[in-house]
């Protein structure tokens, strides 16, 4: 049975919240049905974007099926300061 897109979103959110300590995870479907989101955490402070992405994708690849991974368009890995600048909050 195929996993619904909403179930994939929920699974990704729960996975990243569990793996990335003290994180804020926001994941949703784009209008085209792809998964897009952000994971914000202090652990990303001082790390280049490539290192952050490698960490996030390491977690995703370890726990998601290939069909679930193929639904992900992008997951941004942000520091709290970066999220604040982007959202204006």
BATORMAR-154965 format. One line per 10 residues: number of its first residue (from 1); their letters; for each residue x, z, y of N, C-alpha, C. Coordinates in steps of 0.05 Angstrom, whole numbers, plus 5000, padded with zeros to 4 digits. Layout:
<rs>
NUM	A	X:Z:Y:X:Z:Y:X:Z:Y  ...
</rs>
This chain:
<rs>
1	XXXXXXXXXX	5017:5000:4976:5000:5000:5000:5018:5000:5025  5012:4983:5044:5028:4981:5068:5023:5005:5086  5044:5013:5099:5042:5036:5118:5032:5026:5144  5012:5040:5156:5001:5031:5181:5022:5035:5203  5019:5019:5224:5038:5021:5247:5037:5049:5260  5013:5060:5262:5010:5087:5273:5025:5107:5256  5023:5104:5230:5037:5123:5212:5067:5121:5215  5077:5096:5220:5106:5092:5224:5115:5106:5250  5099:5103:5271:5104:5117:5296:5106:5147:5292  5086:5158:5279:5086:5187:5273:5110:5196:5257
11	XXXXXXXXXX	5117:5180:5237:5140:5186:5220:5166:5186:5236  5170:5165:5253:5194:5163:5269:5196:5187:5288  5174:5194:5301:5174:5216:5320:5181:5242:5306  5169:5248:5283:5174:5272:5268:5203:5273:5259  5213:5251:5249:5240:5249:5239:5260:5255:5261  5257:5243:5284:5276:5247:5306:5274:5275:5317  5250:5286:5319:5247:5313:5328:5261:5333:5309  5260:5327:5284:5273:5344:5264:5303:5342:5265  5313:5317:5267:5342:5312:5265:5358:5317:5291  5346:5311:5314:5360:5314:5339:5350:5340:5352
21	XXXXXXXXXX	5367:5360:5351:5360:5387:5361:5354:5387:5390  5334:5404:5398:5326:5407:5426:5319:5381:5439  5306:5364:5424:5299:5337:5434:5270:5335:5444  5266:5316:5461:5240:5307:5469:5237:5278:5460  5218:5272:5442:5216:5246:5431:5189:5234:5440  5191:5209:5450:5167:5195:5459:5168:5167:5445  5151:5162:5426:5151:5137:5411:5122:5126:5411  5120:5100:5415:5094:5088:5416:5096:5059:5408  5073:5046:5405:5072:5018:5398:5071:5001:5424  5085:4979:5424:5083:4961:5446:5058:4944:5442
31	XXXXXXXXXX	5049:4929:5462:5025:4912:5459:5028:4892:5435  5053:4885:5429:5057:4866:5408:5058:4879:5380  5057:4906:5380:5057:4921:5355:5084:4931:5345  5105:4927:5361:5131:4938:5355:5133:4967:5364  5152:4981:5353:5156:5009:5360:5178:5010:5382  5172:5025:5403:5191:5029:5425:5190:5059:5432  5213:5070:5439:5212:5098:5447:5238:5108:5458  5237:5134:5465:5260:5148:5475:5264:5174:5460  5289:5182:5457:5295:5209:5447:5314:5221:5467  5306:5243:5479:5322:5256:5500:5332:5282:5490
41	XXXXXXXXXX	5358:5287:5492:5370:5312:5482:5396:5318:5496  5402:5344:5499:5427:5352:5511:5451:5343:5494  5447:5339:5468:5469:5332:5450:5481:5305:5458  5467:5289:5473:5477:5262:5482:5495:5264:5506  5496:5287:5520:5513:5291:5544:5542:5283:5537  5554:5267:5554:5582:5260:5551:5588:5240:5530  5568:5230:5516:5572:5210:5495:5565:5183:5505  5581:5162:5498:5574:5135:5507:5548:5126:5492  5535:5106:5504:5510:5096:5492:5513:5087:5464  5535:5074:5458:5540:5064:5430:5540:5087:5410
51	XXXXXXXXXX	5553:5109:5417:5554:5133:5399:5526:5145:5396  5511:5146:5417:5484:5157:5416:5467:5139:5397  5468:5113:5401:5453:5095:5385:5461:5096:5355  5486:5098:5350:5496:5101:5322:5484:5126:5309  5483:5148:5324:5472:5173:5313:5442:5170:5308  5427:5159:5327:5398:5155:5323:5393:5137:5299  5407:5114:5298:5402:5095:5276:5412:5106:5249  5432:5123:5249:5440:5136:5224:5417:5152:5213  5404:5167:5230:5381:5184:5221:5358:5166:5212  5352:5145:5227:5330:5127:5220:5335:5113:5193
61	XXXXXXXXXX	5359:5102:5190:5365:5088:5165:5365:5106:5140  5372:5131:5145:5373:5150:5122:5345:5156:5111  5325:5155:5128:5298:5165:5120:5276:5144:5121  5281:5121:5132:5260:5101:5133:5265:5077:5115  5243:5065:5105:5245:5041:5089:5252:5017:5107  5263:4996:5095:5269:4972:5110:5245:4961:5125  5222:4962:5112:5198:4952:5125:5191:4968:5150  5196:4994:5149:5191:5012:5172:5211:5007:5194  5236:5004:5186:5257:4998:5206:5253:4972:5221  5242:4953:5206:5238:4926:5218:5216:4927:5241
71	XXXXXXXXXX	5201:4948:5242:5180:4950:5263:5191:4961:5289  5216:4971:5289:5228:4984:5313:5240:4963:5331  5230:4962:5356:5242:4944:5376:5266:4957:5389  5262:4983:5397:5283:4998:5411:5277:5027:5412  5297:5043:5409:5296:5072:5413:5319:5079:5432  5313:5087:5456:5333:5094:5475:5341:5123:5471  5367:5129:5473:5378:5156:5470:5387:5165:5497  5373:5185:5509:5378:5193:5536:5387:5222:5538  5401:5228:5559:5406:5256:5566:5382:5266:5583  5379:5292:5585:5357:5301:5602:5359:5291:5631
81	XXXXXXXXX	5384:5290:5642:5387:5280:5669:5379:5251:5672  5386:5235:5652:5378:5207:5652:5348:5203:5651  5335:5219:5634:5306:5218:5632:5293:5225:5659  5304:5246:5671:5293:5255:5697:5296:5233:5718  5319:5219:5719:5323:5197:5738:5303:5174:5732  5299:5168:5707:5281:5146:5700:5252:5151:5705  5244:5176:5701:5216:5183:5704:5209:5194:5732  5230:5202:5747:5225:5213:5773:5215:5241:5773  5216:5254:5750:5205:5281:5747:5227:5302:5749
</rs>
